[in-house]
Amino acid sequence: MLEDLGTDSKRVESMNTILERPAQSRADRGFPENPLDQELEFLWQDCDREGRAYDLYLGRISRNPVVRSHATGRYFMLPWSQIIELAEEHGVNDR
């Protein structure tokens, strides 16, 4: 389960790996507080059936799709391999 990846958190959890954020030094003041700001490429914004807004991104390096909830600020990411598995389970290869 992913935890909050917002800028207020001192920890960033991605899938099963937890990264501790180092204390900010004078040398890195020019960098964004949230390392995800550099990793994510914004694609578009969309809403679900209830009207909740989401930002949709691609990881700049991983190229994995990422969804960010406006309501909570939390992120969700699935690797392409799992998306392919889901597509196969739902009949993408059926004729």
N, CA, C and O atoms as a MOPAC input file, in Angstrom:
PM7 MOZYME 1SCF
protein

 N      0.84100 1    -1.17100 1     0.00000 1
 C      0.00000 1     0.00000 1     0.00000 1
 C      0.89100 1     1.24000 1     0.00000 1
 O      1.85500 1     1.30500 1     0.76200 1
 N      0.58300 1     2.21400 1    -0.83700 1
 C      1.37000 1     3.42600 1    -0.89000 1
 C      0.90200 1     4.41400 1     0.16800 1
 O     -0.29300 1     4.52200 1     0.44400 1
 N      1.84300 1     5.12600 1     0.75400 1
 C      1.52100 1     6.16600 1     1.71600 1
 C      1.54800 1     7.51600 1     1.01800 1
 O      1.87300 1     7.60400 1    -0.16600 1
 N      1.20900 1     8.56000 1     1.75200 1
 C      1.20600 1     9.91800 1     1.24000 1
 C      2.59200 1    10.27400 1     0.72600 1
 O      3.59100 1    10.08400 1     1.42000 1
 N      2.64400 1    10.78700 1    -0.48500 1
 C      3.91200 1    11.21300 1    -1.06600 1
 C      3.97100 1    12.73300 1    -1.15900 1
 O      4.77900 1    13.27200 1    -1.91600 1
 N      3.13800 1    13.42300 1    -0.41000 1
 C      3.06700 1    14.87900 1    -0.45100 1
 C      4.32500 1    15.53400 1     0.06900 1
 O      5.19800 1    14.87400 1     0.63200 1
 N      4.41100 1    16.84200 1    -0.12300 1
 C      5.61600 1    17.57800 1     0.23800 1
 C      5.79900 1    17.72700 1     1.73500 1
 O      6.90700 1    18.02200 1     2.18200 1
 N      4.74000 1    17.53100 1     2.53900 1
 C      4.86400 1    17.68100 1     3.98700 1
 C      5.51400 1    16.46700 1     4.63800 1
 O      6.00300 1    16.55600 1     5.76400 1
 N      5.52500 1    15.36600 1     3.95900 1
 C      6.04400 1    14.13900 1     4.53400 1
 C      7.56700 1    14.14000 1     4.53500 1
 O      8.19200 1    14.67100 1     3.61700 1
 N      8.16000 1    13.54900 1     5.55800 1
 C      9.62000 1    13.40000 1     5.59900 1
 C     10.04600 1    12.10100 1     4.92400 1
 O     11.23500 1    11.87300 1     4.70200 1
 N      9.06300 1    11.24100 1     4.59500 1
 C      9.37000 1     9.96100 1     3.96600 1
 C      8.64000 1     9.86700 1     2.64500 1
 O      7.52200 1    10.36300 1     2.50200 1
 N      9.27500 1     9.23100 1     1.68500 1
 C      8.64300 1     8.96100 1     0.40700 1
 C      8.59900 1     7.45200 1     0.25800 1
 O      9.63500 1     6.79100 1     0.32700 1
 N      7.40700 1     6.89800 1     0.05300 1
 C      7.28800 1     5.46100 1    -0.13100 1
 C      6.86400 1     5.19600 1    -1.56100 1
 O      5.84300 1     5.71300 1    -2.01300 1
 N      7.62600 1     4.40800 1    -2.26600 1
 C      7.33200 1     4.04200 1    -3.63800 1
 C      7.29900 1     2.52700 1    -3.69500 1
 O      8.30900 1     1.86000 1    -3.47000 1
 N      6.12500 1     1.99300 1    -3.99800 1
 C      5.87400 1     0.55800 1    -3.98000 1
 C      6.30000 1     0.02100 1    -2.60400 1
 O      5.66000 1     0.35000 1    -1.60600 1
 N      7.36000 1    -0.79600 1    -2.52300 1
 C      7.74900 1    -1.38900 1    -1.25000 1
 C      9.03000 1    -0.78900 1    -0.67900 1
 O      9.58300 1    -1.32900 1     0.28000 1
 N      9.50900 1     0.30900 1    -1.24300 1
 C     10.76100 1     0.90600 1    -0.81200 1
 C     10.48000 1     2.22900 1    -0.10700 1
 O      9.71900 1     3.05200 1    -0.61700 1
 N     11.07800 1     2.43800 1     1.04400 1
 C     10.91600 1     3.69000 1     1.77300 1
 C     12.22300 1     4.45800 1     1.68200 1
 O     13.28800 1     3.92500 1     1.99400 1
 N     12.13800 1     5.71500 1     1.25300 1
 C     13.30500 1     6.57500 1     1.15500 1
 C     13.17100 1     7.67600 1     2.19500 1
 O     12.13400 1     8.33500 1     2.27500 1
 N     14.20500 1     7.87700 1     2.98400 1
 C     14.19900 1     8.96200 1     3.95600 1
 C     14.73200 1    10.21300 1     3.26600 1
 O     15.74700 1    10.16000 1     2.57100 1
 N     14.04800 1    11.33200 1     3.45800 1
 C     14.52200 1    12.59200 1     2.88900 1
 C     15.57800 1    13.18300 1     3.80000 1
 O     15.34900 1    13.31900 1     5.00200 1
 N     16.74300 1    13.54000 1     3.24600 1
 C     17.76500 1    14.18400 1     4.07700 1
 C     17.32800 1    15.60100 1     4.43100 1
 O     16.51900 1    16.20400 1     3.72500 1
 N     17.86400 1    16.12500 1     5.52300 1
 C     17.58900 1    17.50500 1     5.89800 1
 C     18.11900 1    18.42600 1     4.80100 1
 O     19.16100 1    18.15300 1     4.20500 1
 N     17.40100 1    19.51100 1     4.53700 1
 C     17.80800 1    20.42900 1     3.47700 1
 C     19.04900 1    21.20300 1     3.90300 1
 O     19.12200 1    21.72100 1     5.01700 1
 N     20.01400 1    21.27300 1     3.00700 1
 C     21.23600 1    22.02900 1     3.27500 1
 C     21.23900 1    23.27800 1     2.39900 1
 O     20.38200 1    23.43300 1     1.52800 1
 N     22.19800 1    24.16200 1     2.62900 1
 C     22.30800 1    25.37700 1     1.80500 1
 C     22.53800 1    25.03600 1     0.34000 1
 O     22.06300 1    25.74400 1    -0.54800 1
 N     23.26100 1    23.96200 1     0.08800 1
 C     23.62300 1    23.60400 1    -1.28000 1
 C     22.42500 1    23.19000 1    -2.11700 1
 O     22.44500 1    23.36800 1    -3.33500 1
 N     21.37500 1    22.64000 1    -1.49800 1
 C     20.26800 1    22.12500 1    -2.31100 1
 C     19.00600 1    22.99400 1    -2.23300 1
 O     17.92400 1    22.51100 1    -2.56600 1
 N     19.10500 1    24.22400 1    -1.81600 1
 C     17.93100 1    25.09000 1    -1.70600 1
 C     17.29800 1    25.38300 1    -3.05700 1
 O     16.12600 1    25.75700 1    -3.10900 1
 N     18.02800 1    25.22600 1    -4.14100 1
 C     17.49400 1    25.49300 1    -5.46800 1
 C     16.64800 1    24.36100 1    -6.01900 1
 O     16.04300 1    24.51500 1    -7.08000 1
 N     16.58600 1    23.22800 1    -5.33200 1
 C     15.83500 1    22.07900 1    -5.80200 1
 C     14.45000 1    22.06900 1    -5.17500 1
 O     14.27400 1    22.57700 1    -4.06700 1
 N     13.46300 1    21.50000 1    -5.86100 1
 C     12.12300 1    21.44400 1    -5.28100 1
 C     12.10400 1    20.58200 1    -4.02900 1
 O     12.88100 1    19.63400 1    -3.91000 1
 N     11.20400 1    20.91300 1    -3.08100 1
 C     11.08600 1    20.12300 1    -1.85800 1
 C     10.67400 1    18.70000 1    -2.15800 1
 O     11.17100 1    17.76400 1    -1.53200 1
 N      9.77600 1    18.52400 1    -3.10300 1
 C      9.26400 1    17.20200 1    -3.43600 1
 C     10.05100 1    16.64200 1    -4.61400 1
 O      9.95200 1    17.18000 1    -5.71700 1
 N     10.83500 1    15.57200 1    -4.41800 1
 C     11.61900 1    15.01500 1    -5.52100 1
 C     10.74800 1    14.51600 1    -6.66400 1
 O     11.22600 1    14.37800 1    -7.79000 1
 N      9.46500 1    14.24000 1    -6.38700 1
 C      8.57300 1    13.80000 1    -7.46100 1
 C      8.33000 1    14.89800 1    -8.48700 1
 O      7.99900 1    14.60400 1    -9.63600 1
 N      8.49100 1    16.17300 1    -8.08800 1
 C      8.30000 1    17.27400 1    -9.02900 1
 C      9.23900 1    17.16300 1   -10.22100 1
 O      8.88000 1    17.56000 1   -11.33000 1
 N     10.42600 1    16.63500 1   -10.00800 1
 C     11.38500 1    16.46100 1   -11.10500 1
 C     11.15700 1    15.14900 1   -11.84500 1
 O     11.46400 1    15.05900 1   -13.03400 1
 N     10.63400 1    14.14500 1   -11.18500 1
 C     10.46300 1    12.81500 1   -11.77700 1
 C      9.20400 1    12.70800 1   -12.63300 1
 O      9.15200 1    11.87500 1   -13.53800 1
 N      8.19500 1    13.52800 1   -12.37200 1
 C      6.90800 1    13.35200 1   -13.03900 1
 C      6.68600 1    14.35300 1   -14.15800 1
 O      6.97300 1    15.54200 1   -14.02000 1
 N      6.17000 1    13.84600 1   -15.26800 1
 C      5.80300 1    14.67800 1   -16.41200 1
 C      4.28000 1    14.73400 1   -16.48200 1
 O      3.63500 1    13.71400 1   -16.72600 1
 N      3.69800 1    15.91200 1   -16.27000 1
 C      2.24900 1    16.07500 1   -16.27600 1
 C      1.69500 1    15.80400 1   -17.67500 1
 O      2.22500 1    16.30200 1   -18.66800 1
 N      0.60400 1    14.99600 1   -17.74500 1
 C     -0.04600 1    14.71400 1   -19.01900 1
 C     -1.39100 1    15.42200 1   -19.13200 1
 O     -1.61100 1    16.18500 1   -20.07300 1
 N     -2.28900 1    15.18000 1   -18.18600 1
 C     -3.59600 1    15.83200 1   -18.19900 1
 C     -4.29300 1    15.65000 1   -16.87000 1
 O     -3.82700 1    14.92500 1   -15.99100 1
 N     -5.43600 1    16.33400 1   -16.74300 1
 C     -6.25700 1    16.23500 1   -15.54400 1
 C     -7.58100 1    15.59900 1   -15.94200 1
 O     -8.09300 1    15.85200 1   -17.03200 1
 N     -8.13300 1    14.77600 1   -15.06100 1
 C     -9.40300 1    14.11000 1   -15.34400 1
 C    -10.18900 1    13.98200 1   -14.04700 1
 O     -9.64900 1    14.21000 1   -12.96500 1
 N    -11.46300 1    13.61900 1   -14.15500 1
 C    -12.32800 1    13.43200 1   -12.99200 1
 C    -12.97500 1    12.05500 1   -13.05400 1
 O    -13.18400 1    11.50300 1   -14.13500 1
 N    -13.29200 1    11.50300 1   -11.87700 1
 C    -14.02700 1    10.24600 1   -11.82500 1
 C    -15.53100 1    10.53900 1   -11.88200 1
 O    -15.93700 1    11.69300 1   -12.02300 1
 N    -16.35000 1     9.49900 1   -11.77200 1
 C    -17.81100 1     9.64700 1   -11.88000 1
 C    -18.39500 1    10.54500 1   -10.79800 1
 O    -19.43400 1    11.17200 1   -11.00500 1
 N    -17.73400 1    10.61100 1    -9.64400 1
 C    -18.21100 1    11.44700 1    -8.53700 1
 C    -17.69300 1    12.88600 1    -8.62600 1
 O    -18.01000 1    13.71100 1    -7.76900 1
 N    -16.90400 1    13.18800 1    -9.65100 1
 C    -16.38900 1    14.54200 1    -9.83600 1
 C    -15.07800 1    14.83000 1    -9.14200 1
 O    -14.63400 1    15.97800 1    -9.14300 1
 N    -14.42800 1    13.81800 1    -8.54000 1
 C    -13.12900 1    14.02300 1    -7.88600 1
 C    -12.05200 1    14.17100 1    -8.96500 1
 O    -12.01000 1    13.40200 1    -9.92500 1
 N    -11.19200 1    15.16100 1    -8.79100 1
 C    -10.17200 1    15.47600 1    -9.79600 1
 C     -8.87300 1    14.71400 1    -9.54500 1
 O     -8.48900 1    14.46200 1    -8.40300 1
 N     -8.20800 1    14.35400 1   -10.64100 1
 C     -6.93600 1    13.63400 1   -10.60600 1
 C     -5.99800 1    14.23200 1   -11.64900 1
 O     -6.42900 1    14.63200 1   -12.73000 1
 N     -4.71000 1    14.28900 1   -11.31100 1
 C     -3.67700 1    14.62000 1   -12.28600 1
 C     -3.07300 1    13.30600 1   -12.75900 1
 O     -2.85200 1    12.39100 1   -11.96600 1
 N     -2.81000 1    13.22200 1   -14.04700 1
 C     -2.21400 1    12.02600 1   -14.63600 1
 C     -0.82200 1    12.38700 1   -15.14900 1
 O     -0.64500 1    13.37200 1   -15.86700 1
 N      0.16200 1    11.57000 1   -14.76800 1
 C      1.56000 1    11.81600 1   -15.09300 1
 C      2.19900 1    10.56800 1   -15.70300 1
 O      1.63800 1     9.47400 1   -15.64700 1
 N      3.38700 1    10.75700 1   -16.28900 1
 C      4.30500 1     9.67000 1   -16.62100 1
 C      5.60700 1     9.95800 1   -15.88900 1
 O      6.05300 1    11.10300 1   -15.82000 1
 N      6.20900 1     8.91100 1   -15.34500 1
 C      7.52500 1     9.07800 1   -14.74600 1
 C      8.52900 1     9.41700 1   -15.83900 1
 O      8.55700 1     8.75300 1   -16.87500 1
 N      9.34300 1    10.42700 1   -15.62700 1
 C     10.31000 1    10.84300 1   -16.65800 1
 C     11.34400 1     9.74700 1   -16.94400 1
 O     11.77300 1     9.57400 1   -18.08400 1
 N     11.73100 1     9.02000 1   -15.91500 1
 C     12.73000 1     7.97100 1   -16.09100 1
 C     12.06200 1     6.61500 1   -16.30200 1
 O     12.37900 1     5.90800 1   -17.25800 1
 N     11.14300 1     6.25300 1   -15.41400 1
 C     10.51300 1     4.93200 1   -15.47100 1
 C      9.46800 1     4.82100 1   -16.57500 1
 O      9.20000 1     3.72600 1   -17.07000 1
 N      8.87100 1     5.96100 1   -16.96600 1
 C      7.78100 1     6.03600 1   -17.94600 1
 C      6.54000 1     5.28700 1   -17.47100 1
 O      5.66800 1     4.96500 1   -18.27800 1
 N      6.44900 1     5.00600 1   -16.16700 1
 C      5.26200 1     4.38200 1   -15.59800 1
 C      4.18100 1     5.43500 1   -15.39300 1
 O      4.48800 1     6.57300 1   -15.03800 1
 N      2.90800 1     5.06800 1   -15.61400 1
 C      1.81800 1     6.00600 1   -15.36700 1
 C      1.60400 1     6.22100 1   -13.87100 1
 O      1.71900 1     5.29100 1   -13.07300 1
 N      1.29000 1     7.47100 1   -13.50700 1
 C      1.09400 1     7.86100 1   -12.11600 1
 C     -0.17500 1     8.70600 1   -12.03600 1
 O     -0.40900 1     9.56100 1   -12.89000 1
 N     -0.99200 1     8.46800 1   -11.01000 1
 C     -2.21400 1     9.23300 1   -10.76500 1
 C     -2.06400 1     9.93900 1    -9.42500 1
 O     -1.62700 1     9.33300 1    -8.44600 1
 N     -2.43100 1    11.23200 1    -9.37800 1
 C     -2.40600 1    12.00200 1    -8.12500 1
 C     -3.80800 1    12.51700 1    -7.84100 1
 O     -4.42300 1    13.17000 1    -8.68400 1
 N     -4.30700 1    12.21800 1    -6.64800 1
 C     -5.61900 1    12.67800 1    -6.22000 1
 C     -5.54000 1    14.11900 1    -5.74500 1
 O     -4.69000 1    14.45300 1    -4.92000 1
 N     -6.42200 1    14.98400 1    -6.25800 1
 C     -6.48600 1    16.37000 1    -5.76700 1
 C     -7.01400 1    16.39600 1    -4.33800 1
 O     -6.60800 1    17.24200 1    -3.54100 1
 N     -7.91900 1    15.47100 1    -4.01100 1
 C     -8.54700 1    15.45400 1    -2.68700 1
 C     -7.54500 1    15.16100 1    -1.58000 1
 O     -7.60800 1    15.77500 1    -0.51500 1
 N     -6.62700 1    14.23700 1    -1.81200 1
 C     -5.70100 1    13.81100 1    -0.75500 1
 C     -4.24800 1    14.20000 1    -1.01700 1
 O     -3.45000 1    14.23700 1    -0.08100 1
 N     -3.88600 1    14.48900 1    -2.26400 1
 C     -2.49600 1    14.75700 1    -2.61300 1
 C     -1.66900 1    13.49000 1    -2.72200 1
 O     -0.45500 1    13.55500 1    -2.92000 1
 N     -2.32000 1    12.32700 1    -2.59400 1
 C     -1.59900 1    11.05000 1    -2.64900 1
 C     -1.41300 1    10.60400 1    -4.09600 1
 O     -2.19200 1    10.95900 1    -4.98200 1
 N     -0.34800 1     9.80600 1    -4.31300 1
 C     -0.00500 1     9.29900 1    -5.63300 1
 C     -0.22100 1     7.79000 1    -5.69900 1
 O     -0.13800 1     7.08800 1    -4.69100 1
 N     -0.50100 1     7.30500 1    -6.92100 1
 C     -0.63500 1     5.87400 1    -7.16700 1
 C      0.06700 1     5.57500 1    -8.48300 1
 O     -0.11500 1     6.29500 1    -9.46400 1
 N      0.87700 1     4.50600 1    -8.50800 1
 C      1.62000 1     4.13800 1    -9.69700 1
 C      1.54600 1     2.63800 1    -9.90800 1
 O      1.65500 1     1.85900 1    -8.96200 1
 N      1.35900 1     2.24200 1   -11.16000 1
 C      1.43700 1     0.83700 1   -11.53800 1
 C      2.50200 1     0.69200 1   -12.61700 1
 O      2.50000 1     1.45700 1   -13.58200 1
 N      3.40700 1    -0.26400 1   -12.48000 1
 C      4.38200 1    -0.50800 1   -13.54600 1
 C      3.67800 1    -1.07000 1   -14.77900 1
 O      2.63100 1    -1.70800 1   -14.67700 1
 N      4.26400 1    -0.82400 1   -15.92700 1
 C      3.67000 1    -1.29600 1   -17.18100 1
 C      3.44600 1    -2.80200 1   -17.16600 1
 O      2.46400 1    -3.27800 1   -17.73500 1
 N      4.32800 1    -3.55800 1   -16.53200 1
 C      4.17200 1    -5.01600 1   -16.49700 1
 C      2.85000 1    -5.41200 1   -15.83500 1
 O      2.20000 1    -6.36100 1   -16.27500 1
 N      2.44800 1    -4.69300 1   -14.78200 1
 C      1.17900 1    -5.00000 1   -14.12500 1
 C     -0.01100 1    -4.53400 1   -14.95800 1
 O     -1.06700 1    -5.16700 1   -14.93200 1
 N      0.14600 1    -3.44000 1   -15.69400 1
 C     -0.92600 1    -2.98600 1   -16.58600 1
 C     -1.13500 1    -4.00600 1   -17.69700 1
 O     -2.27200 1    -4.29100 1   -18.07100 1
 N     -0.05300 1    -4.55500 1   -18.22400 1
 C     -0.16100 1    -5.59000 1   -19.26400 1
 C     -0.85700 1    -6.82500 1   -18.70800 1
 O     -1.70500 1    -7.41200 1   -19.38000 1
 N     -0.50500 1    -7.22900 1   -17.47800 1
 C     -1.17500 1    -8.37400 1   -16.84800 1
 C     -2.67500 1    -8.11500 1   -16.69900 1
 O     -3.48500 1    -8.99400 1   -16.99100 1
 N     -3.04800 1    -6.91800 1   -16.24900 1
 C     -4.47000 1    -6.57000 1   -16.12000 1
 C     -5.16800 1    -6.61300 1   -17.47400 1
 O     -6.28500 1    -7.12000 1   -17.58000 1
 N     -4.52300 1    -6.09000 1   -18.50200 1
 C     -5.10200 1    -6.10400 1   -19.84100 1
 C     -5.31800 1    -7.54400 1   -20.32000 1
 O     -6.35300 1    -7.86200 1   -20.90600 1
 N     -4.34200 1    -8.39800 1   -20.06800 1
 C     -4.46400 1    -9.79700 1   -20.47200 1
 C     -5.61400 1   -10.48400 1   -19.71100 1
 O     -6.38500 1   -11.24600 1   -20.29500 1
 N     -5.71800 1   -10.20200 1   -18.39200 1
 C     -6.80100 1   -10.78400 1   -17.58100 1
 C     -8.17000 1   -10.32700 1   -18.07500 1
 O     -9.15700 1   -11.04400 1   -17.91100 1
 N     -8.24100 1    -9.14000 1   -18.67700 1
 C     -9.51800 1    -8.60800 1   -19.13600 1
 C     -9.72100 1    -8.80300 1   -20.63400 1
 O    -10.56000 1    -8.13800 1   -21.24200 1
 N     -8.95400 1    -9.71600 1   -21.22900 1
 C     -9.22300 1   -10.15400 1   -22.59400 1
 C     -8.61900 1    -9.37400 1   -23.72100 1
 O     -9.12800 1    -9.44500 1   -24.83900 1
 N     -7.55700 1    -8.62900 1   -23.49400 1
 C     -6.95500 1    -7.84300 1   -24.56500 1
 C     -6.48300 1    -8.72400 1   -25.72900 1
 O     -6.42400 1    -8.25500 1   -26.86600 1
 N     -6.15200 1    -9.97200 1   -25.46600 1
 C     -5.66500 1   -10.87900 1   -26.51300 1
 C     -6.73900 1   -11.81600 1   -27.04700 1
 O     -6.46600 1   -12.63100 1   -27.92900 1
 N     -7.96500 1   -11.71000 1   -26.52200 1
 C     -9.05400 1   -12.57200 1   -26.99200 1
 C     -9.49900 1   -12.13000 1   -28.37800 1
 O     -9.52000 1   -10.94400 1   -28.70400 1
 N     -9.85600 1   -13.13900 1   -29.18700 1
 C    -10.34600 1   -12.83400 1   -30.55500 1
 C    -11.77700 1   -13.19200 1   -30.67700 1
 O    -12.37000 1   -13.01300 1   -31.74100 1

